[in-house]
Amino acid sequence: MADVQNIIAQRVKANTPSILSAATALAENRERGAFQIQNLGTNPLFVLLGDGASTSVFHQVLKGGTGNDDGLGGSFSMSTGVVYTGIITIAGTSPRYSVLEI
């Protein structure tokens, strides 16, 4: 039997991935166990843990890649310890990103 003592909550389902451009990256989800946001565009992506992200109101700025979808864009995640479960919004010029939510 696997040692699961240090696992806080097991999850069996992740969101369906897609390339997004909307200002709301993730809606509030009190069941969220982890999340990751990756910038797929070439411009900086500004991430706010809350509603109303802008280029001057944000918690993280994710660098852009050298080309769309090249895997070089910055990423931000929470997967251990305290995981934020509220709304997450983004801002930037021509935002292009993917989100993983478990």
Buried (B, 14 or more C-beta within 10 A) or exposed (E): EEEEEEEEEEEEEEBEEEEBEEBEBBEEBEEBBBBBBBBBBBBBBBBBBEEEBEEEEBEBBBEBBEEEEEEBBBBBEBEEEEBBBEBBBBBBEEBBBBBBBB
